[in-house]
Every structure is written in structure tokens, then in C-alpha cells.
Amino acid sequence: MREKICRFGLLGALVLLGTGANAAEFRDSSRPGTGDYDQAEALPYLQCVPYAREVSGIKIYGDALTWWDQAEGRYARGHRPKVGAVMSFAPHGRMELGHVAAVSRVIDSRTVLLRHANWSPIDGRRGQIENDVRAVDVSEANDWSEVRVWYAPIGNLGTTAWPVNGFIYPDKAGTKERLTLLSSASKAKATESPRAIGADFLKGIKPEVAVRTSPVRRELSYRYEAPKTAVARPVAKASGGLANDPIGRIIAAKTR
């Protein structure tokens, strides 16, 4: 009886998980491998979606295949890897619900390291976490539209080229575009050729500060007085007595 109760309790828990808002996170959204799994694999295990959300901070819920469209208008998107961004895989083959993985490091234009869950079965179990595993861009245009990803069972990159929608960045929608426009404008301004300056480049330009007469000069101009014209002193006319006196005439001549 006790065993039956436990089984019914477990079944009820699975039903609740399967009907909840995050039910998709307990389903198999990334099935790159092949092979049979034992009965234990039917139990819930860590999916790629909650782990990618946890390590990237991008708050999107639901199946991995919906992330790219859900990010539109909410988060910046692009086709170049960046640390912290989420690589959005499109459904392909047995990977019916897509896959999401966070970029932990950019090695070069063709290689990144990923942090993701439920990609490689490890020790015969799915839902395992893999940190800092390689993913290589194998697209012809180097636009990260196709990648090969490290697969633990073979200890190397997998042979499948998985289609990628692009990268979802933690930045809010529009941030990346504004930064790109500002950067382009700055570069264009820096590369403009300098305008030739002619000899008359200051023609018609008024000085910003009016030149005023120095106070000292104004003071000097107020104190300046024109020299006075010399006035000839009137010559005293000799009186009648002196005119007839020879000595008086001599004195009168001396005083003129």
C-alpha cells in the first residue's frame, strides 16, 4: 500500500510540473544525441532554459525555440558573440524545441566557450551542466548561423552543424543600435578632412570682448591742458619828461 501511495504521489507531482507555467523547462528541448535511455530518464531533470536564464540574467520563459522571438523589443539581438549573451539555437532534427546556451568567453571570430545544460549525456545521464565548452562557427560567411558544439561522449566537437538564430544580449532593446549609431557618427567626424584656412578667414568676425580705452589713459586725457599762448607785455610809453631826457630814453629802451 505504501508503495502505491508513493507512486501516486510521484505521478501527481509530474502532472503538476507538466501543467505549470514552466512546464516546458522540464521537457526535452535539446536532444542532439542518440541512443536509448533507461527509465530514470523519464523523471524531470535540469533543462537548458532555466540554466541559461540563471547565468545570463535574461528573463525569458518557455521553450528554447521561442526565445528569439520573445526577445524582440525586450532585449538587444545580433549575430556576433559577446560574453553574457545567449546563443539561440533553432530547432533541427531531434532537437525539436531548440536550445539556448550562455557565452562565457569569446576566443576568436570563430570560437566561443559556452555554459549550458542538457546537451551532452554525462555518465549515462541527461540534464547535466557543462561550463566553458567549445562551440565553433562553421558558417561560410562567418555570421554564426551554424555551429558545431563540444559533445562529451566523443570528447570532441560534434559532427552536426546546428542552425543558430543569433545572440540575445542582456542589454535592453535599442541599446546596441544607439551605441552603434553613436560610434559610426564619431568615426565619420574623426575622418573628415580639415577645411583649408585662407588668409581672410577672420574677415567679418567681431571680437568676443569689446576693447575699451584704458582708465589711465582717460585720466591723463582729462588732466591734459593745452599750453597757454605767451601774451606780450605792453610796453610802457615814456612820459613826456623821459622822452626828452637822454637818460630816460636809454632806460625806456632797456625796459622794452
Secondary structure as UniProt FT lines:
FT   HELIX           2..19
FT   TURN            21..22
FT   HELIX           23..26
FT   HELIX           39..42
FT   HELIX           48..56
FT   HELIX           64..66
FT   HELIX           67..71
FT   TURN            72..74
FT   STRAND          75..78
FT   TURN            83..84
FT   STRAND          86..89
FT   TURN            93..94
FT   TURN            96..97
FT   STRAND          99..108
FT   TURN            109..110
FT   STRAND          111..117
FT   TURN            123..124
FT   STRAND          129..137
FT   TURN            140..141
FT   STRAND          146..151
FT   HELIX           152..154
FT   STRAND          156..157
FT   STRAND          162..172
FT   TURN            173..174
FT   HELIX           175..190
FT   TURN            199..204
FT   HELIX           215..223
FT   HELIX           240..244
FT   HELIX           246..254
//
